[in-house]
């Protein structure tokens, strides 16, 4: 029994170290992030699906939600009136969609 417990502890520690390392790699390289096509200041629409959110990026959208911060595993979005700020973890985002594949990012 003691050998089994030790083996489980070693496996759990190894897996935890691996997963933590993977998260740090994604944070260090934003080009591999799920948010790689989003930019701070970009206007998006935010749809609350009850248990998750869908984000749509539309080019030349005059009013909507504004991205104020992009983290490695979260987004901070402000509503159009700047009355509410949403801190959304990546695990709560169902989809990020773009109109006809265009990223709506002005260059």
C-alpha contacts under 8 A as a table, 3 or more apart, distances in Angstrom:
res1	aa1	res2	aa2	distance
1	X	4	X	5.18
1	X	5	X	6.30
2	X	5	X	5.12
2	X	6	X	6.17
3	X	6	X	5.10
3	X	7	X	6.12
4	X	7	X	5.07
4	X	8	X	6.17
5	X	8	X	5.15
5	X	9	X	6.17
6	X	9	X	5.09
6	X	10	X	6.21
7	X	10	X	5.13
7	X	11	X	6.17
8	X	11	X	5.12
8	X	12	X	6.04
9	X	12	X	5.14
9	X	13	X	6.09
10	X	13	X	5.17
10	X	14	X	6.11
11	X	14	X	5.12
11	X	15	X	6.05
12	X	15	X	5.15
12	X	16	X	6.01
13	X	16	X	5.10
13	X	17	X	6.14
14	X	17	X	5.17
14	X	18	X	6.18
15	X	18	X	5.05
15	X	19	X	6.13
16	X	19	X	5.21
16	X	20	X	6.03
17	X	20	X	5.17
17	X	21	X	6.09
18	X	21	X	5.13
18	X	22	X	6.24
19	X	22	X	5.06
19	X	23	X	6.36
20	X	23	X	5.21
20	X	24	X	6.40
21	X	24	X	5.14
21	X	25	X	6.22
22	X	25	X	5.13
22	X	26	X	6.39
23	X	26	X	5.27
23	X	27	X	6.34
24	X	27	X	5.05
24	X	28	X	6.16
25	X	28	X	5.13
25	X	29	X	6.25
26	X	29	X	5.22
26	X	30	X	6.47
26	X	32	X	6.24
26	X	33	X	6.02
26	X	72	X	6.88
27	X	30	X	6.12
27	X	33	X	7.40
27	X	71	X	7.80
27	X	72	X	4.75
27	X	73	X	7.82
29	X	32	X	5.96
29	X	33	X	7.15
30	X	33	X	4.96
30	X	35	X	7.66
30	X	36	X	6.05
30	X	72	X	7.37
31	X	36	X	5.43
32	X	36	X	6.70
33	X	36	X	5.24
33	X	72	X	6.96
34	X	37	X	7.88
35	X	38	X	5.40
35	X	70	X	7.51
36	X	39	X	7.98
37	X	103	X	6.60
38	X	42	X	7.11
38	X	103	X	7.95
38	X	105	X	7.89
39	X	42	X	5.58
39	X	67	X	7.17
39	X	70	X	7.60
39	X	105	X	7.65
40	X	66	X	7.92
40	X	67	X	5.23
40	X	68	X	5.43
40	X	69	X	5.89
40	X	70	X	6.74
41	X	66	X	5.75
41	X	67	X	5.14
41	X	68	X	5.82
42	X	66	X	5.67
42	X	67	X	5.51
42	X	105	X	7.45
43	X	57	X	7.16
43	X	58	X	7.80
43	X	61	X	6.54
43	X	62	X	7.81
43	X	63	X	7.02
43	X	64	X	5.79
43	X	65	X	5.51
43	X	66	X	4.56
43	X	67	X	6.54
44	X	55	X	6.65
44	X	56	X	5.68
44	X	57	X	4.87
44	X	58	X	6.55
44	X	61	X	7.52
44	X	64	X	5.81
44	X	65	X	5.20
44	X	66	X	6.17
44	X	67	X	7.43
45	X	55	X	5.75
45	X	56	X	5.18
45	X	57	X	6.63
45	X	58	X	7.87
45	X	64	X	5.68
45	X	65	X	5.69
46	X	53	X	6.77
46	X	54	X	5.99
46	X	55	X	4.86
46	X	56	X	6.68
46	X	65	X	6.67
47	X	53	X	5.54
47	X	54	X	5.10
47	X	55	X	6.37
48	X	51	X	7.57
48	X	52	X	6.32
48	X	53	X	4.78
48	X	54	X	6.73
49	X	52	X	5.29
49	X	53	X	5.51
49	X	54	X	7.17
50	X	53	X	7.61
51	X	92	X	7.28
52	X	92	X	4.68
52	X	93	X	5.52
52	X	94	X	5.92
53	X	92	X	6.15
53	X	93	X	4.82
53	X	94	X	5.64
53	X	95	X	7.28
54	X	93	X	6.01
54	X	94	X	5.42
54	X	95	X	4.95
54	X	96	X	6.07
54	X	97	X	7.82
55	X	93	X	7.68
55	X	95	X	6.19
55	X	96	X	4.71
55	X	97	X	6.27
56	X	96	X	5.75
56	X	97	X	4.79
56	X	98	X	5.84
56	X	99	X	7.76
57	X	96	X	7.49
57	X	97	X	6.19
57	X	98	X	4.94
57	X	99	X	6.73
57	X	103	X	6.69
57	X	104	X	6.15
58	X	61	X	5.80
58	X	98	X	6.32
58	X	99	X	5.76
58	X	103	X	7.58
58	X	104	X	5.60
59	X	99	X	7.58
59	X	102	X	7.68
59	X	103	X	7.27
59	X	104	X	3.94
59	X	105	X	7.00
60	X	104	X	7.05
61	X	64	X	7.15
63	X	80	X	6.33
64	X	79	X	6.57
64	X	80	X	5.11
65	X	77	X	6.33
65	X	78	X	5.51
65	X	79	X	4.44
65	X	80	X	5.24
66	X	77	X	5.53
66	X	78	X	5.20
66	X	79	X	6.38
66	X	80	X	6.94
67	X	70	X	7.40
67	X	75	X	7.30
67	X	76	X	6.09
67	X	77	X	4.55
67	X	78	X	6.46
68	X	75	X	7.93
68	X	76	X	5.60
68	X	77	X	5.61
68	X	78	X	6.68
69	X	75	X	5.93
69	X	76	X	4.95
69	X	77	X	7.14
70	X	74	X	6.39
70	X	75	X	4.86
70	X	76	X	6.45
71	X	74	X	5.01
71	X	75	X	5.99
73	X	89	X	5.93
73	X	90	X	5.18
74	X	87	X	6.97
74	X	88	X	5.44
74	X	89	X	4.12
74	X	90	X	5.09
75	X	86	X	7.91
75	X	87	X	5.92
75	X	88	X	5.18
75	X	89	X	6.42
75	X	90	X	7.33
76	X	85	X	6.87
76	X	86	X	5.56
76	X	87	X	4.60
76	X	88	X	6.25
77	X	85	X	5.73
77	X	86	X	5.06
77	X	87	X	6.61
77	X	88	X	7.80
78	X	82	X	5.73
78	X	83	X	7.54
78	X	84	X	5.83
78	X	85	X	4.41
78	X	86	X	6.14
79	X	82	X	5.20
79	X	83	X	6.46
79	X	84	X	5.63
79	X	85	X	6.53
80	X	83	X	7.71
81	X	84	X	7.72
82	X	85	X	7.22
88	X	92	X	6.44
88	X	93	X	7.41
89	X	92	X	5.51
89	X	93	X	7.13
90	X	93	X	5.36
91	X	94	X	7.86
93	X	96	X	7.61
98	X	101	X	5.28
98	X	102	X	5.80
98	X	103	X	5.72
98	X	104	X	7.39
99	X	102	X	5.68
99	X	103	X	7.37
99	X	104	X	7.87
